[in-house]
């Protein structure tokens, strides 16, 4: 029996892996994942016109060009990735400047004195300039105006700084599981659980397609005449789970390769410049102590994920045996998709259910616990004992699916008619 089981499992696994579509799909995954990990470098490499410096010419009728240029450089030094401009003083007439704007796509700034508001300015361009560049121009002009006002009223820089010194406010957060922190953790866990959700969907569809293919081609009768339904059932479960685990490991490998490429491109600095986009994002993730929590949780997460794959594969195999074609199975798998989506979205919104008994109970539900329980554990909503309880319930669910699902599988696998099928299923579950 064992030799037949492993033979069928190996044959089914080879049928999934040794195909052109598997190679092509993973090649696409590799390109996409490596590209996403290095998206900032790709944007810079293929920036085209976006990397071309904007030429700004300034007609200075107020004798403030040096101040304006100095303020602009200071304000833009942290935004060099988004604002690439060259500023120069223009000594010709306004009409000549407008002509250069029209012919060479430059930006013209005309700065004049104003008796009421000290300074006025006009910005001329062919098209609307970027929001960041426009903000920097306005901020720099306002800074110059402030300097002029300070000088006119004999206000020193020290006096101005004292006037504008902000109040030192200390934020003391008593509730460590606050809403913002919870939503941030949920967002991070959403990224981690998304591959699990995708692999579950892939697993369910794959088992249904394979079982229905064998029933449609009548090859099921030949196979069942040589092996027991139990052996056939378990071979499908083993091969399908082996496939999704291999696919999951490949996705992890692709991420590692992407990080390696990033390491090579950045010269060893994975996060980029200290003022770069990636570093800014990392600094915004105030996940105090999450690394310690993940260290404890990851082994349990791996166990509960594999058990969830097994549970879904058992359920998908049972449902597939009850259908006569792939279209019927696609309709029957709708509840599975809904259950998985509930788990995924509850995981995403877990930070909103702080202290909720409902969300804690939901973390025990077998088919959604693999996506929900880890997030709640990181948030501190459940304990390690709750995680272990989820694992034990999942094991119990697998036992029930094997014990009663196999009875249904034996009846449904050679059934090619939907007439009275549900009655036969319930009778099979009762051992009749």
Secondary structure, DSSP 4 states (H G I P E B T S, - for coil): -HHHHHHHHHHHHHHHHSSHHHHHHHHHHHHHHHHHHTHHHHHHHT-GGGGSPEEEEEEESSS-HHHHHHHHHHHHTT-TTT--EEEEE--S-HHHHHHHHHHH--EEEEEEEETTTEEEEEEE-SSPPPHHHHHHHHHHHHHHHHHHHHHHTT--HHHHHHHHPPP------S-TT-HHHHHHHHHHHHHHHHHHHHHHHHHHHHHHHHHHHHHHTTHHHHHHTTS-HHHHHHHHHHHHHHHHHHHHHHHHHHHHHHHHHHHHHTTT-TT--TTSHHHHHHHH---TTHHHHHHHHHHHHHHHHHHHHHHHHHHHHHHHHT-SSHHHHHHHTHHHHHHHHHHHHHHHTGGGSTT-HHHHHHTT-HHHHHHHHHHHHHHTSS-HHHHHHHHHHHHHHHHHHHHHHHHHHHHHTT----TTHHHHHHHHHTT-
